[in-house]
Amino acid sequence: MTVRIMGDEYTIVGSAPDDYINDLIKSVEERIEAIAIAHGNAKLSKTQLAVLVALQLTDELQQLRMEHEKMVKLLQEAK
């Protein structure tokens, strides 16, 4: 499947359904747009935008991992 992100084409290979991939692309594009808007007049490069989105997503992932660990610990203590 070929997709466009920030105007560039990427070939995505995998077993996930096209609808799922399209949802991921939409989410990434929305984050890129939100970051670009938040930075106002600053002309961020595609690389800078991608890095900021990567940091944002990594932060969310880390927060979810820590919350998951807490939940697992609480479940183990409740046994």
Buried (B, 14 or more C-beta within 10 A) or exposed (E): EEBEBBEEEEEBEEEEEEEEBEEBBEEBBEBBEEBBEEEEEEEBEEEBBBEBBEEEEEEEEEEEEEEEEEEEEEEEEEE
